[in-house]
Amino acid sequence: MKSKSDSLPLIRVWEILFAGLFMILIWQAVVWITQVESFILPGPMAVASAFVNQFALIWHHTLITAIEVLVGMVLGVAAGILTALHLTISERGRKLIMPALVMSQTIPVFALAPLLTLWLGYGLASKVAMAVLIVYFPVTSTFLDGLANTPKGYLDLAHTMRSPNRSTLMQVRVPAAVPSLSSGIRLAAVYAPIGAVIGEWVGASNGLGYLMLLANGRVKIDLMFAALVALCLLTVALRAVVGLICDRAVEWSGLNER
Amino acid sequence: MDAPDQMIPGLRLSGDFSYNERPLFSDLALELPARSWTCLLGSSGIGKSTLLRLIAGLETGGSFSGSISASDSLPVDGRVAYMAQSDLLLPWLTVRQNVSLGASLRREPQDHAKIDYLIRRVGLEEYISNKPGELSGGMRQRCALARTLMEDTSLVLLDEPFSALDPATRRQMQALASSTLQDRTVLLVTHDLAEALRLGSRIYAMTQGRLKQFNLPASRSIRELDDPATMDIQSRIFSVLNS
């Protein structure tokens, strides 16, 4: 059986570098051709120079955002896993929570950011809460879907073996749902930074979102772009690490990712 | 170590079964003599697997009215091992963990000596730590057989377990299953007449919701098909299945 990592190899470093170089070339071309003012669109060299000159500042804010993202990811994934397990075990829970869960998705998470800032303050908590909210639903729904779609034969086998429901859940259904959960966690790794940065835009005194707003207000567009590059790098690194862990988990399960 | 300690009972199923009020079979009687192989033969979709699933206590999607009882009057539930066409090995577990799955699910202590013995018995001792994805189709079915034997139940239900194997591997598996399960009450569902003739002491040919019973000459091992008595039964079963 092949896992996703065998059939779809990770994007190689040179491919990322090539794609990055290509985008930078297009960017530079747009700057040359349009002769646009640098306070509207600075060229790649100006941004690179801002990145190097202000590295300590960018690094400080990147670390803050990274902490928000990581804590949000861990809490959001844990909450998603626990919810999916609970909804699988408890029929009453399914009847009570499922409609609320689906309804909650009609509220744009971004619209909640000001409320979260009001309730949890300008510190870390409101950004972590945003990341948790944005991560929670994809993890819950993909894991729940995986738990509900255990191959019927495995459940028949467990039934004839007189397996208690809890054992069937933990030893059969959960491992069989690892590929689905992995898909959810991969999505979470991309969404979590979005949640944290939106939280920072609404109200913060630290983090890359705050730095971007600050730089924008002072017309330091090169610094703003440099912060954006740092955010991209943070997301790509997080996605790569999470992707590796998920690949390992899917490979362990011996199943294919759905 | 092969035979379970308790008395091995026979089993009787009788009754009606319908899907959405459309009868699949009615007034049907199936009897599995104790300590012997009964084969249930018939074309696809005729209801063979439904009968087996009823005995196993598995979901059938229809409604059954009738009785399923063991000859010792004890409940059938909990005394059944099940082996399907697909080996149903859990791909994240090793061969050893798959063989001992039942005890692990029931949170019973593991009988390590018995696990090792059964894995040796099916010839997988070199693959004890391998996962199913690293095994061939025949090896996987041998592992599933060891898992079935590990359950130590008096009744074994086999739902076309050899049908996906190539002819040579199928014959090996038939011989192995026949010798390892010779003291159990076995129901083998198959659409392969030769397989039923080789392994069964009793064959039920299923057609249009009816069962026709054929008893074969006693044999402790795999039956050769060129025996005149077997050939006679073969032609009679053919005529029932083609009627």
Interface residues (C-beta under 8 A of the other chain):
Chain A: M1 G153 Y154 D156 L157 A158 H159 T160 M161 R162 S163 P164 S167 T168 Q171 V172 P175 A176 V178 W252 S253 G254 L255
Chain B: R53 A56 G57 L58 E59 G78 V80 A81 Y82 A84 S86 L88 L90 P91 W92 L101 G102 S104 L105 R106 R107 K131 P132 G133 E151 L157
